[in-house]
Amino acid sequence: MTKNSTAKVRSNNYAAIDIGSNAVRLLIKHAHEEEATPHLAKILLLRVPLRLGFDVFATGRISEERADNMVRLMKAYRQLMKIYRVEAYRACATSAMRDAKNGPDVIREIEKKTGIRIEIIDGQEEAKIVYNNHLEYMENSKANWLYVDVGGGSTEINLMSGGQLILSRSYNIGTVRILENAVAESEWSRLETDMTELGQSYPGMNIIGSGGNINKLYRLSEKKKRQQRRMPVELLEQIHAGLKELTVEQRMEQYNLKPDRADVIVPAGEIFLTIARLIKSEFIYAPELGLSDGIIDGLYMQNREKETAKA
C-alpha cells in the first residue's frame, strides 16, 4: 500500500474504499498481467453498514459514535490492505460526507489515527469514476445507454451513445435520503425534466444499473437469465410492488435480506423505475459493478501509464 521499497516484489493488488451513505466497502483486486489479456480479479470484498446518511440527512452532522466507528473500520481496512500487500489504493467519500458539516474534521481525524487519506468527491467525479468500468462488460457498447448508480445519498447518471460519454450528472436523490424525507421536491423536478429530455433526444435508450440494490433486485427476479444479466422494467415493477407491500421485517424474512438492505431496497426500486419510465427504458442491465470497481480501474490505468512512460 505503498509508495516505498522498490526491493519488494510487486503484488499487483489494488484497493478501493467506498464510503457511502449506507455502507463502507473495501474492494481488493489482483491485476493478472501475465496473461494474454490482462484483467482484474476480485480477491476481497467487505461491506460494513455504518449508515452515515441517517446522521447527516437528519442532523447535518456525523455523530461522535459513527465517527469513532469510522476510525475503527479504517484501522481494520488498513491492516487488511497490508496483509494483501496492496500497492495502491484510493479512498473516496460520497454524498453523506459531502453534506456533513463536520465531514472534513472527521476525515482529518481518520488520517491522523490511521494514515488513510480520504477524498470527498463531488457528484460529477463520482459519476465519472463509475463510468470507468462499464464498456468492457457491455454486449453492445455503441447503443444508447444510461448508466444509473443509485446510492444512499445521491444518484449518478452517465449518458453513453455510440461508445462515447456524452454527459454526467448527479442528483441529491438517494435511498437513505428518501427514508429520511430529505429529498427536495426541486431535485425530483430536475430529475424529471432532465430524464424526459434525454429520453426524447436518445430514443431506444436502456439502463445499466449500478449498486447493491439493483443487483439484489435482479437476483430476486424468478425469470432472470444470468448469462445476460437483464431485467425487464415490467418485471422490476412487479418485484418492487411486492416488496413495497411488506414491512421491513417481512422483507427480511421472506427474501432473506439483511436489515440494512431490507429498508433501502424499496426506495432504490422507486428511483430506478422513475428513471426507466421517463426515458422509456425496456430493461435494466445489471453487470454487478460499482464505484469501487471504477476506482480500481482508474488506479490500474494510472499505474500502467506511469510504467509505460518509464519504459
C-alpha positions in Angstrom: 0.0 0.0 0.0 2.9 1.8 -0.5 4.9 4.2 -2.2 8.2 3.0 -0.9 10.6 0.0 -1.2 11.4 -0.9 -4.7 13.1 -4.0 -3.4 9.8 -5.7 -2.8 8.2 -7.9 -5.5 5.1 -6.3 -6.9 1.9 -7.8 -5.7 -0.3 -6.3 -8.4 -3.0 -5.8 -5.9 -5.2 -2.6 -5.9 -7.7 -1.5 -3.3 -10.7 0.9 -3.2 -12.5 2.2 -0.2 -16.0 3.5 -1.0 -17.5 5.5 1.9 -21.2 5.7 1.0 -24.3 7.0 2.8 -25.4 3.5 3.7 -22.3 1.3 3.8 -18.5 1.4 3.6 -16.8 -1.0 1.3 -13.3 -2.3 0.8 -12.6 -4.0 -2.5 -9.2 -5.5 -3.4 -8.4 -6.8 -6.9 -5.4 -8.5 -8.4 -4.1 -7.5 -11.8 -3.3 -10.6 -13.9 -0.8 -9.1 -16.3 1.0 -12.3 -17.1 -1.9 -13.5 -19.2 -2.6 -12.7 -22.9 -5.4 -10.5 -21.9 -4.7 -8.6 -18.7 -7.6 -8.4 -16.3 -8.5 -7.5 -12.7 -9.9 -10.2 -10.5 -11.7 -9.6 -7.2 -9.9 -11.2 -4.2 -11.7 -9.5 -1.3 -14.9 -7.5 -0.8 -16.1 -6.3 2.6 -19.2 -4.2 3.3 -19.9 -2.7 6.7 -23.3 -0.8 7.1 -22.1 2.3 9.0 -25.2 4.2 7.7 -23.6 7.6 7.9 -26.5 9.1 5.9 -29.0 8.5 8.8 -27.0 11.0 10.9 -26.2 13.5 8.1 -29.6 13.8 6.4 -31.3 14.2 9.8 -28.9 16.5 11.7 -26.4 17.7 9.2 -23.5 16.1 11.1 -21.8 12.7 11.6 -22.4 11.6 15.2 -19.4 11.0 17.5 -20.3 7.3 17.7 -20.3 6.9 14.0 -17.1 8.9 13.6 -15.4 6.6 16.2 -16.7 3.6 14.3 -15.3 5.1 11.1 -11.8 5.3 12.7 -12.1 1.7 13.9 -13.2 0.5 10.5 -10.4 2.3 8.7 -7.8 0.8 11.0 -9.2 -2.6 10.1 -9.2 -1.9 6.4 -5.6 -0.6 6.6 -4.4 -3.8 8.2 -6.2 -5.9 5.6 -4.5 -3.9 2.8 -1.2 -4.6 4.4 -2.0 -8.3 4.6 -2.9 -8.4 0.9 0.2 -6.3 0.1 -1.9 -3.6 -1.7 0.5 -1.4 -3.7 -2.0 1.4 -4.5 -5.4 2.4 -3.0 -7.9 5.2 -3.2 -10.5 6.0 -0.6 -13.5 8.1 -1.7 -16.4 9.5 0.3 -19.6 10.5 -1.4 -22.9 12.1 -0.6 -23.2 11.8 3.2 -19.7 13.0 3.8 -20.2 15.8 1.2 -23.2 17.1 3.2 -21.8 16.6 6.7 -20.8 19.9 8.3 -18.1 18.0 10.3 -17.1 15.8 7.3 -13.6 17.5 6.8 -12.9 17.2 10.6 -13.8 13.5 10.6 -11.6 12.9 7.6 -8.6 14.7 9.2 -9.1 12.6 12.4 -9.1 9.4 10.4 -5.9 10.3 8.5 -4.2 11.3 11.8 -5.2 8.0 13.5 -5.0 5.5 10.6 -2.8 7.1 7.9 -5.6 6.6 5.4 -6.3 9.7 3.3 -10.0 10.1 2.2 -11.1 12.2 -0.7 -14.6 13.8 -0.6 -15.6 13.6 -4.2 -18.4 15.6 -5.8 -21.3 14.0 -7.7 -19.7 14.7 -11.1 -16.4 13.0 -10.1 -18.4 10.1 -8.7 -20.3 9.7 -12.0 -17.0 9.7 -14.0 -15.4 7.1 -11.8 -18.4 4.8 -12.1 -18.2 5.3 -15.9 -14.6 3.9 -15.9 -15.7 0.3 -15.6 -18.6 -0.3 -17.9 -17.6 -0.7 -21.6 -15.7 -4.0 -21.5 -18.8 -5.7 -20.0 -21.4 -4.4 -22.4 -22.8 -6.6 -25.2 -23.5 -3.5 -27.4 -21.4 -0.5 -26.4 -22.5 1.5 -29.4 -26.1 1.7 -28.4 -27.7 4.4 -26.2 -27.1 3.6 -22.6 -27.9 5.5 -19.4 -25.6 4.3 -16.6 -27.5 4.8 -13.3 -25.8 4.4 -10.0 -28.2 4.7 -7.0 -26.6 5.3 -3.6 -27.8 6.2 -0.2 -27.4 9.9 -0.7 -27.3 10.5 -4.4 -27.9 9.1 -7.8 -25.3 9.5 -10.5 -26.1 9.1 -14.2 -23.8 8.8 -17.3 -25.2 9.0 -20.8 -23.3 7.0 -23.4 -24.1 7.0 -27.1 -22.0 5.4 -29.8 -19.5 4.3 -27.3 -18.8 7.9 -26.1 -19.6 9.5 -22.8 -22.0 12.4 -23.6 -22.7 13.8 -20.1 -22.6 13.0 -16.4 -25.0 14.3 -13.8 -25.6 13.9 -10.1 -28.8 14.3 -8.2 -29.3 14.5 -4.4 -31.8 11.7 -4.5 -30.8 8.5 -2.7 -32.3 5.7 -0.7 -31.4 7.0 2.7 -32.4 10.5 1.8 -35.9 9.1 0.8 -36.2 7.2 4.0 -35.3 10.4 6.0 -37.7 12.5 3.9 -34.7 14.6 2.9 -35.1 14.9 -0.8 -36.1 18.3 -2.0 -39.1 18.5 -4.4 -37.0 20.6 -6.7 -34.5 17.8 -7.1 -37.2 15.4 -8.2 -38.4 18.0 -10.7 -34.9 18.5 -12.0 -34.5 14.7 -12.5 -37.9 14.5 -14.3 -37.1 17.4 -16.6 -33.6 16.1 -17.5 -34.6 12.5 -18.0 -37.6 13.4 -20.1 -35.3 15.5 -22.4 -32.8 12.7 -22.6 -35.4 10.1 -23.5 -36.6 12.3 -26.3 -33.1 13.1 -27.6 -31.8 9.5 -27.4 -34.6 7.1 -28.2 -34.3 3.4 -27.6 -32.1 4.0 -24.5 -31.8 1.4 -21.8 -30.3 1.4 -18.3 -27.1 0.0 -16.9 -27.8 -0.3 -13.2 -25.2 0.0 -10.6 -25.2 -0.6 -6.8 -26.1 -3.3 -4.4 -29.8 -2.7 -4.6 -30.3 -3.3 -8.3 -28.1 -6.4 -8.1 -30.3 -7.7 -5.2 -33.5 -6.9 -7.2 -32.1 -8.8 -10.1 -31.4 -11.8 -8.0 -34.9 -11.7 -6.7 -36.2 -12.0 -10.2 -37.6 -15.5 -10.9 -37.3 -15.0 -14.7 -33.8 -13.7 -14.8 -31.2 -15.0 -17.3 -27.9 -14.8 -15.6 -25.9 -15.0 -18.8 -27.5 -11.8 -20.0 -28.0 -10.0 -16.6 -31.0 -8.2 -18.0 -34.2 -7.4 -16.1 -37.3 -6.2 -18.0 -38.7 -3.0 -16.4 -42.1 -4.5 -16.1 -40.6 -7.4 -14.0 -38.9 -4.8 -11.8 -42.3 -3.2 -11.3 -43.8 -6.4 -10.1 -40.9 -7.1 -7.7 -41.0 -3.6 -6.4 -44.7 -3.7 -5.9 -44.5 -6.9 -3.9 -41.7 -5.6 -1.7 -43.5 -2.3 -1.1 -46.5 -4.1 0.4 -44.3 -5.8 3.1 -42.8 -4.4 6.3 -39.0 -4.3 6.7 -39.2 -7.4 8.9 -41.3 -9.3 6.4 -38.9 -8.5 3.6 -36.0 -9.8 5.8 -37.9 -13.0 6.5 -39.4 -13.7 3.0 -36.4 -12.7 0.9 -33.5 -13.3 3.4 -32.5 -9.6 3.3 -30.2 -8.0 5.8 -31.7 -5.2 7.8 -29.7 -2.5 6.1 -30.8 -3.8 2.7 -34.5 -4.5 3.6 -35.3 -0.8 4.2 -33.4 0.8 1.3 -34.3 -1.7 -1.4 -37.8 -0.2 -1.9 -36.7 3.5 -2.4 -33.9 2.2 -4.7 -36.5 0.5 -6.9 -38.5 3.7 -6.9 -35.6 5.6 -8.2 -34.7 3.1 -11.0 -38.4 2.8 -12.0 -38.8 6.6 -12.1 -35.9 7.0 -14.4 -36.9 4.0 -16.5 -40.4 5.3 -17.1 -39.1 8.8 -18.0 -36.6 7.6 -20.6 -38.9 4.7 -21.7 -36.4 2.1 -21.0 -37.4 -1.6 -21.7 -34.9 -3.3 -19.4 -32.1 -2.7 -16.9 -28.8 -4.4 -17.4 -27.1 -5.3 -14.1 -23.4 -6.1 -14.6 -22.7 -6.1 -10.8 -20.1 -3.3 -10.9 -20.0 0.0 -9.0 -17.9 2.9 -7.7 -15.2 0.6 -6.1 -14.6 -1.2 -9.4 -14.3 2.2 -11.2 -11.8 3.4 -8.6 -9.6 0.3 -9.1 -9.8 0.5 -12.8 -8.6 4.1 -12.6 -5.7 3.2 -10.3 -4.6 0.4 -12.6 -4.7 2.5 -15.7 -2.7 5.3 -13.9 -0.1 2.7 -12.9 0.2 1.3 -16.4 0.6 4.7 -17.9 3.4 5.5 -15.4 5.2 2.3 -16.3 4.8 2.9 -20.0 6.3 6.4 -19.6 9.3 4.9 -17.7 10.0 2.3 -20.4 
